Amino acid sequence: MSETKQKAVVLLSGGLDSATVLAMALHEGYEAYALSFRYGQRHTVELDAASAVAKQLGVRNHVIADIDLRAFGGSALTDDGIEVPHYGSVDDVSQDIPVTYVPARNTIFLSFALAWAETLAACDVFIGVNALDYSGYPDCRPEFIAAYETMANLATKAGVEGRQRLRIHTPLIELTKAETIRRGLELGVDYSLTHSCYDPVDGRACGTCDSCLLRGRGFAGLGLTDPALAPAAR
């Protein structure tokens, strides 16, 4: 008789990091429940990418939740009045927290993941945060994840009753972008399906926002070209 797999909620944006994390969760033997968000972002190309990634990796359970962070604005990703910055090279990217930071986004996303995990009787949530090759977002730091996990285990009926001890997995948190890509390629991730750009043009990556530049540097570090920028890209 085959052993029942443990369930895990995996946050899936459709970008490079979240696609890699989904593949890692599957490789570790979890039954993955992928969770994406239509949160009022200025483009939804990433949601098409998330669906394509879930399909490519054989994930049957993929939910796209609707929330509206445009009601608050405050980010170039949700506010038409704030422009996404572009740079000549990755070395030009500011070290300050950029205007592409969406206020409290990972806190909100993890809360939805926590709710779904409780209904699934799952104890594991995966998120692709990174503390090395990232844009300085405060909700990507290890101390944030540790604090959220502590809070999460005080926040649910299942936790209070001792039926759930939530673990938030951050397998990329100490990896460079190149190391992340290498691991994803080992696990069969098709990065041509992913989309990380903050300011796409006709559905194609711009190549000059901080997300594109950091991603491109990762591929270059492996002697590869980012398929999002290749002529045959999605």
N, C-alpha and C positions, 0 to 999 in steps of 0.2 A: 504494500500500500504506500503510495507516494506521500511524502510529508507536505502538509499545507504550508505554503509560503507566508511569511510575515508581510503584512501590508505596510506601505510607506507612501506618504504624500510627498510629491516632488514638485517644487515650484518651477515652472517651465515658461520662460519668457519668449522662447524662440531664438535666443541668442546663443553664442558659442559656449559660454560657461554653463548655462542651464542645460543645454543639450548634453554636454559632457557629464554633468552630475546625474542626469537621468540614466545615461548608459552605465555609469558607475553603480548606481542603485540596483539596476537590473543585474549587473555582473555579480553583485554581492548576494543575489538570490531573492531580493524583495519583489513582491507584486506591486508594481508602481501605479499610483493614482496621480496623474499629472494635472497640475492646476495652473491655469493661465488667467490673465485679467484683461478685460476691456475696461480700462480705468479712466478713460477720457484723454488718452494720449493722442497727440496730433496726427499720428498715422497708425494704421493697424497692420502694416506689412508683417510685423513680428508675430501677429496671431496666426497668419497663414503659415509662417515658418514653424511656429509651435505645433500646429496640426500636422505639418509635413514631417517634422522630427518624430513626433509621437507615433505616427504611422510607420516611419522607416524603422524605428526601434521595436515595433510590435506591441506598443502600449494600447490596450483596448479601452482603458478608462482615462478619458481626458475631458476635463470640465473647463469651460471658459466662463468665469464669473464676471458679472457686470457691476461695477461701482463707478462713481463719478468724482474724481479728484479735480476735475476742471472747476468744480464749485468753489474751490479754494485758490486755485492758481499757484503762483509762487515758483513756477519752474518753467524752463524753456520747453519741456516736454508736454506741458498741459496748458500753457498760457500763450495765446497767439501774439501777445504783446511783448514777449521776451524771445529774442533770437538765439538760436543754437550757435555757439561760437565755433569758428573754423580756424585751423592752424596750418602753417606751412610744413611743419614736421612734428613728430612726437616730442621733440625736445622743447618745443615752444608751448606745450600744454602747461597751463598754470598749476601751481601746487596748492592753490586755494580750493575750497569746496566750490565746484562750478555751478552755474545757473541751471545745469541739467539735473541737479539734485531735486528729487521730488519729495517734499516734506513728509517725513514719517512713512515713506512707501513700504519699506521692508517690515516695519512694525505692523502695518495694515495687512500686508500680504501674509505674514506669518500668522496673524490672528485668524484669517480665513483658513489657512492650512491647519491650524490647531482645531478649529471647529469641525473641519472635515475629518481630521484624524480621530476626534472623539466619536463621531458617528460611525466611523469604520472600525472602531476598537483597535486603532493602530497606535503604536508608540513611537513611530519614527517619521521625522520630517527632514527632507533634504533641500538645501538651498545653495546656490552657486556663488556665495559671496567670496571675495578675495581681498586680502590685506596687503598685497604686493603690487601687481600690475592692475591698478584700479584708479579711479578719479578722485579719491579722497572722501568718499561718502561716509558719513559717521555711522550709518547703519550697516556697514560691511566689516566692522571691526570685531575681533574676538570678544572683547569685553561686552559689546552690545549683545552678541549671540548668547553668551553665558548668562547675562542678566535676563534676557528674554526667556531662556529655558527655565530659569528659576521661577520667574513669574508664571509661566505657562503651567507649571506643575501645581500652582496654587489657584488656578483660574477655572478649573473645570470640575464638573460633577464626578467624572471618572477619576480625576486626580485625587479629589477629596476622599472618595470612597476606596482609594487604593487599587483601582482597576487599571490605571494607566500611569506610567512613568515616562513622560515624553522626552525623547532625545532629538536634538536638532543637529543634523549631520552637515558639516561644512568641509567636504573633502578637498576643496580647492583653496582653502583659506591661506595656505602657505606655499602655494605653487605659483610660479611665474606663468605668464600667458603661454609661453612656448612649452612649458612642462604640461600645462593643461591640454594643449592641442595634441601633444605627443600621446598623452594617455587616451584622449578621445579617439585618435586614429587607431590605436591599438585595440580599442573596443568597437571599432567599426562605425563611428559617427561620420555621417556624410555632412561635412561642414558647408557644402554648397547649398544645403537646404536651410541653413541658419541665417539669421539677420540680426545684426547688432547696431546698425546705424541709427543715430539720433535724428538725422535730417535727410531722409532718402529723397531722391529725385526720380519720379516716375517708377517708384518701387525699387530703385537700385541704390546701393550704398554710395554715399557721397565721397568717402575716402579721406575726408579732412576734418571730421569731428573727432573729439578725443576718443570716443569708443572705436571708431574705425582705425585710428592711428595706433592705438594700443593693441588692437587685434592684428593689424598688419605687421607690427613689430614682432608679435609672437610667431606668426608664420615665417617671417624673414629669418628669425633666429633658428629655424629648422631648415633653412634653405628652400622654403616653399613660398608660393604666391597665394595670397588670400583668395579663395574661390569666389568670394563676394565681389571682388574687384576684377576678376578675370573675364574675358569676353564671353565665355560660356556660362556666366553666373546666372542665378535665377532671374 
